[in-house]
Amino acid sequence: AFVFGLKSFGDKKLIENVPTSKIRSLAMGLVEVYGTIVPFEKVVLSSPFTNKDCVYYDYKIEEERGSGKNRHWVTIKHETKMQNFFVRDETAQVVVDPRGAKMDVPESFYFGSGMFKDPPVEVKNFLAANSLGFEGWFGINRSMRFVEHALFLDQKVFVMGEAMDNPLVEEGTAKAGIEDVIIGKGQNEKFFLISNKSEKDVLKNMSFAAYGGVIVGILLVALGLFLLFVAP
């Protein structure tokens, strides 16, 4: 917890030290941009439970099993998909390759089904398409959870990663300089974050994680020392 808190402090400081750039004036290296998600080459994904056009989704279906104190959640299906997309601001747009990014994306969908609680139609359709069911013995609903995280088209997104030469564009064919740039997880920069929050909210969450991690870490160390040397 203490190490996690220190790392969060470092990440927060890094974001604060890198100014948000206008896309038209991006320089190579670690950059920070904020804009609207636009499809790359008009290819989009469809989010599993919300059925919306997106460029990234991660979903999980879990079922509660066992009885009494042995009850626990088991993942019965989990999948993550992503693809390149543009981030557009008022000056230009740039390609983002999301592979390897830390995705700071809150739940876009959550539903818990149970004995007297059927899943919504969207979930039922998804389960049927994937040969999955939500009913157990005698047609009684199983206790299940359905969770989805997604980045949707036209959503605002904060990206911090490495701006580098775009391998998807042949050298010398770019009509504008920014076309030959892609933001991704570079070899030189290990920090790569994509979030559908504003920079202010990203920093607020990192502050909470940093202070919380350090404080909890110190308390746990103190408790461990007490149990080791003082407690009988």
Rosetta blueprint (number, residue, H / E / L):
1 A L
2 F H
3 V H
4 F H
5 G H
6 L H
7 K H
8 S H
9 F H
10 G H
11 D H
12 K H
13 K H
14 L H
15 I H
16 E H
17 N H
18 V L
19 P L
20 T L
21 S L
22 K L
23 I H
24 R H
25 S H
26 L L
27 A L
28 M L
29 G E
30 L E
31 V E
32 E E
33 V E
34 Y E
35 G E
36 T E
37 I E
38 V E
39 P E
40 F E
41 E L
42 K L
43 V E
44 V L
45 L E
46 S E
47 S L
48 P L
49 F L
50 T L
51 N L
52 K L
53 D E
54 C E
55 V E
56 Y E
57 Y E
58 D E
59 Y E
60 K E
61 I E
62 E E
63 E E
64 E E
65 R E
66 G L
67 S L
68 G H
69 K H
70 N H
71 R L
72 H E
73 W E
74 V E
75 T E
76 I E
77 K E
78 H E
79 E E
80 T E
81 K E
82 M E
83 Q L
84 N L
85 F E
86 F E
87 V E
88 R E
89 D L
90 E L
91 T L
92 A L
93 Q E
94 V E
95 V E
96 V E
97 D L
98 P L
99 R L
100 G L
101 A L
102 K E
103 M E
104 D E
105 V L
106 P L
107 E E
108 S E
109 F E
110 Y E
111 F E
112 G E
113 S E
114 G E
115 M L
116 F L
117 K E
118 D L
119 P L
120 P L
121 V H
122 E H
123 V H
124 K H
125 N H
126 F H
127 L H
128 A H
129 A H
130 N L
131 S L
132 L L
133 G L
134 F L
135 E E
136 G L
137 W H
138 F H
139 G H
140 I L
141 N E
142 R L
143 S L
144 M E
145 R E
146 F E
147 V E
148 E E
149 H E
150 A E
151 L E
152 F E
153 L L
154 D L
155 Q L
156 K E
157 V E
158 F E
159 V E
160 M E
161 G E
162 E E
163 A E
164 M E
165 D E
166 N L
167 P L
168 L L
169 V L
170 E L
171 E L
172 G L
173 T L
174 A L
175 K L
176 A L
177 G H
178 I H
179 E H
180 D H
181 V E
182 I E
183 I E
184 G E
185 K L
186 G L
187 Q L
188 N L
189 E L
190 K L
191 F L
192 F L
193 L E
194 I E
195 S E
196 N L
197 K L
198 S L
199 E H
200 K H
201 D H
202 V H
203 L H
204 K H
205 N H
206 M H
207 S H
208 F H
209 A H
210 A H
211 Y H
212 G H
213 G H
214 V H
215 I H
216 V H
217 G H
218 I H
219 L H
220 L H
221 V H
222 A H
223 L H
224 G H
225 L H
226 F H
227 L H
228 L H
229 F H
230 V L
231 A L
232 P L
